[in-house]
Amino acid sequence: MKKRIYIAGSGGMLGEAFYAQFKDDYEIKCTDKDVNEDWLSFLDFRDFEAYKKDVEDFAPDYLFHLGAYTDLEFCEEHSDDTYMTNTLSVENAVYLANFLDIPMLYISTAGIFDGKKDLYDDWDIPNPLGVYARSKYIGERFVVENAKRFLVCRAGWMMGSGPKKDKKFIQKLMKQIKDGKKELFIVNDKDGTPTYTHDFAKTVKELIQKEYWGLYNCVCGGQTGRLEVATELVNLLGLSETVKINAVESDYFKDVYYAERPASERLLTKKLELRKVNAMRDWKVSLKEYIENYYQGYLE
């Protein structure tokens, strides 16, 4: 008999990959407050009673808590809503998982570090800078300190799910190129590690099957920055002759992206490597696959 997974907050880019990677081997129920797929049903996990009832009715073997607000500017301006969504609902998930005596998964972020170091391994101590980072870090701490069995997986710069759901860096660049922009302005003072949603979901799957509970950095291989990612993307698209990349400092975008961001949120997947469960490939390999699988004909 297949084991059952309840996946809360799975309407976004990560949920799409989790659905694809888990649907054949597990019986899954995917919910979100934005029902944008036929495999999703409605649930607002901030409503604890509704969350509790829906999870209990499904009687899962695992609880995956994916959803969160990830727009840093939105979080700065709506701090109460952010803590309700990114922190308190995570506490609810912990209560539920413990009550049902099942393991839970929580998605954390590389953004919880202050960027004063170049590289962060799984054991470095976070120091969150803004509302988003604080809300995610407090959620992480609550899971680690209170859940009986858990996986906390920290993602880096997320990429996945294509034009429909990708709200991050790659899609922002693809949209500019599609709109005919011949120049891209890219910051040269922000470092991090791309994280392909499918690699991330595969790694989680392996950790669950092996029951290697705990906290893991979970990002693609290869340390990089925004500028290198943009350059690689333009090269992959065969547009290096026609699209010019201008390196700028973060201040260039300070009117739009005014929330404080760490200079470096590069993660090392030290624990995954030591446990030999790392399905995270080099970011350039994953980026190439991502563009091939999700952006066919997009620029035409």
C-alpha positions in Angstrom: 0.0 0.0 0.0 1.3 3.5 -0.9 2.2 5.8 1.9 0.2 9.1 2.1 1.5 12.6 2.0 -0.4 15.7 2.8 1.2 18.7 1.0 0.0 22.1 2.3 0.7 25.3 0.4 1.5 23.5 -2.9 0.1 25.9 -5.4 3.5 27.6 -6.2 6.7 26.7 -8.0 7.9 24.2 -5.4 4.5 22.5 -5.1 4.5 21.8 -8.9 7.8 19.9 -8.6 6.7 18.0 -5.5 3.5 16.9 -7.2 5.5 15.7 -10.2 8.1 13.9 -8.2 5.8 12.2 -5.6 2.5 11.5 -7.3 3.5 8.1 -8.7 5.0 6.6 -5.6 2.8 8.1 -2.9 -0.9 8.9 -2.4 -0.9 12.6 -2.1 -3.3 15.4 -1.3 -2.2 18.8 -2.4 -3.9 22.0 -1.0 -3.4 25.7 -1.4 -5.5 28.9 -0.9 -4.9 29.5 -4.6 -6.5 26.5 -6.5 -4.7 26.9 -9.8 -4.4 23.2 -10.8 -6.9 20.4 -11.1 -4.8 18.4 -8.6 -5.2 21.1 -5.9 -8.0 21.5 -3.4 -8.7 24.6 -1.3 -7.1 25.1 2.1 -5.9 28.2 3.9 -3.4 26.7 6.3 -3.5 29.8 8.5 -6.9 28.6 9.6 -5.8 26.1 12.2 -9.1 24.3 12.7 -9.6 23.9 8.9 -6.0 22.7 8.5 -6.4 20.2 11.4 -9.6 18.8 10.1 -8.3 18.4 6.5 -5.1 16.7 7.5 -6.8 14.4 10.0 -9.4 13.4 7.4 -6.7 12.4 5.0 -4.7 10.5 7.7 -1.3 11.0 6.1 2.0 9.3 6.9 3.8 12.6 6.3 2.9 16.3 6.4 4.7 18.6 4.0 4.3 22.3 4.8 5.5 24.2 1.7 3.7 27.5 1.4 5.1 30.9 2.4 5.2 34.5 1.4 8.5 35.0 -0.3 8.3 38.5 -1.7 10.6 40.5 0.6 9.0 43.9 0.0 5.5 42.5 0.6 6.8 41.0 3.8 8.3 44.2 5.0 5.0 46.1 4.4 2.7 43.3 5.8 4.6 42.0 8.8 1.5 40.7 10.7 0.3 38.8 7.6 3.8 37.5 7.0 4.2 36.1 10.6 0.8 34.6 10.4 1.6 32.8 7.2 5.3 32.0 7.5 5.6 31.4 11.2 2.4 30.7 13.1 1.0 28.4 10.5 4.3 26.4 10.7 3.7 26.1 14.5 0.3 24.7 13.6 1.9 22.2 11.3 4.2 21.1 14.1 1.3 20.6 16.5 -0.5 18.6 13.8 2.4 16.4 12.9 3.2 15.7 16.6 -0.5 15.0 17.3 -0.7 12.5 14.5 2.9 11.2 15.3 4.1 11.7 11.7 7.2 13.3 10.3 6.9 16.8 8.8 8.8 18.8 6.2 9.4 22.5 6.4 11.1 24.6 3.7 13.5 27.1 5.0 15.7 29.5 3.0 19.3 30.6 2.5 18.0 34.1 3.2 18.1 33.6 7.0 21.9 34.4 7.0 23.3 38.0 7.2 25.7 37.6 4.3 28.8 38.5 6.3 30.4 35.1 5.3 31.0 34.0 1.8 29.7 30.5 2.4 27.3 28.9 4.9 27.2 25.2 5.8 24.4 23.4 7.7 25.8 24.3 11.1 26.4 28.1 10.6 24.3 30.2 12.9 21.7 32.3 11.0 21.2 36.0 11.7 18.1 37.1 9.7 18.0 40.7 8.4 14.4 41.5 7.5 10.8 40.5 8.2 10.8 37.7 5.6 14.1 36.2 6.9 13.0 36.5 10.5 9.6 34.9 9.8 11.3 31.9 8.1 14.0 31.5 10.7 11.6 31.5 13.6 9.6 28.9 11.7 12.7 26.8 11.3 13.7 27.1 14.9 10.2 26.1 16.0 10.3 22.9 13.9 13.8 22.0 15.0 13.0 22.5 18.7 9.5 21.0 18.8 8.7 18.5 16.1 9.3 14.9 17.0 10.6 13.9 13.5 11.2 16.5 10.9 13.1 17.5 7.8 14.0 21.2 7.4 15.4 21.8 4.0 16.9 25.2 3.2 16.6 26.3 -0.4 18.6 28.9 -2.3 17.6 31.0 -5.3 14.6 29.0 -6.5 14.0 28.2 -10.1 11.3 26.0 -11.5 7.7 25.5 -12.9 8.2 27.9 -15.9 6.4 31.1 -16.9 3.1 30.2 -15.1 4.4 30.0 -11.6 8.1 31.1 -11.5 8.1 34.5 -9.8 11.8 34.6 -9.3 15.0 35.7 -11.0 14.9 33.4 -14.1 11.4 34.2 -15.1 11.9 37.9 -14.5 14.8 37.8 -17.0 12.9 35.6 -19.5 10.0 38.0 -19.4 12.3 41.0 -20.1 13.8 39.1 -23.0 10.4 38.1 -24.3 9.3 41.8 -24.1 12.1 42.6 -26.5 14.6 44.1 -24.0 18.1 44.3 -25.5 19.8 45.3 -22.3 19.6 43.6 -18.9 20.7 45.4 -15.7 22.0 42.8 -13.3 23.4 43.3 -9.8 27.0 42.2 -9.3 27.0 42.4 -5.5 24.7 39.5 -4.6 25.9 35.9 -4.3 23.9 32.8 -3.8 23.1 29.3 -5.0 20.4 28.5 -7.6 18.1 25.7 -6.5 16.1 23.7 -9.1 12.7 22.7 -7.7 12.9 19.1 -9.2 16.3 18.4 -7.8 15.1 19.7 -4.4 12.0 17.5 -4.5 14.1 14.4 -5.4 16.5 15.1 -2.6 13.6 15.4 -0.1 12.2 12.1 -1.4 15.5 10.3 -0.8 15.8 11.7 2.7 12.3 10.6 3.5 12.9 7.1 2.2 16.1 6.7 4.2 14.5 8.4 7.2 17.5 10.8 7.6 15.6 13.4 9.6 17.1 16.7 10.5 18.2 20.0 9.0 19.8 20.3 5.6 21.1 22.9 3.2 19.5 21.8 -0.1 20.8 23.8 -3.1 22.4 23.1 -6.5 26.1 22.7 -6.8 28.4 25.5 -7.9 28.8 28.8 -6.1 27.7 31.9 -8.1 26.1 35.3 -8.2 23.3 37.1 -10.0 25.6 38.2 -12.8 26.9 34.8 -13.6 23.4 33.3 -13.6 22.1 36.0 -16.0 25.2 35.5 -18.3 24.7 31.8 -18.4 21.0 32.2 -19.2 21.7 34.5 -22.1 24.3 32.1 -23.4 22.0 29.2 -23.2 19.4 31.0 -25.2 22.0 31.8 -27.8 21.4 35.6 -27.3 24.9 36.7 -26.1 25.4 38.7 -29.3 22.0 40.5 -29.1 21.3 41.0 -25.4 23.7 43.1 -23.5 24.2 42.6 -19.8 25.1 45.6 -17.7 26.5 45.0 -14.2 25.1 47.4 -11.6 25.1 47.6 -7.8 22.1 46.8 -5.7 21.4 50.5 -5.2 20.4 50.7 -8.8 17.2 48.9 -7.9 16.7 50.4 -4.4 13.3 51.9 -5.3 11.9 48.5 -6.3 13.9 46.1 -4.1 14.3 48.2 -0.9 14.1 45.3 1.6 17.5 44.4 3.0 19.1 41.4 1.4 22.3 39.6 2.4 25.4 40.1 0.2 25.9 36.4 0.2 23.5 33.6 0.8 25.6 30.9 -0.7 25.0 27.5 0.9 27.2 24.4 1.1 25.3 21.0 1.0 27.7 19.6 3.5 25.3 17.2 5.3 23.7 15.9 2.1 27.2 15.0 0.8 28.3 13.4 4.1 25.1 11.3 4.1 25.5 10.6 0.4 21.9 11.6 -0.5 22.6 14.6 -2.7 20.4 14.7 -5.8 21.2 18.4 -6.3 23.1 18.8 -9.6 25.4 21.7 -10.7 23.2 24.8 -11.2 24.3 25.1 -14.9 23.1 21.6 -15.7 19.8 22.2 -13.9 19.3 25.6 -15.5 19.8 24.1 -18.9 17.3 21.4 -18.2 14.8 23.9 -16.7 14.9 26.1 -19.8 14.6 23.1 -22.2 11.7 21.6 -20.3 9.7 24.7 -19.4 10.4 27.4 -22.0 10.0 25.7 -25.3 8.6 28.3 -27.7 8.3 31.0 -25.0 10.4 33.6 -26.8 8.9 33.1 -30.2 
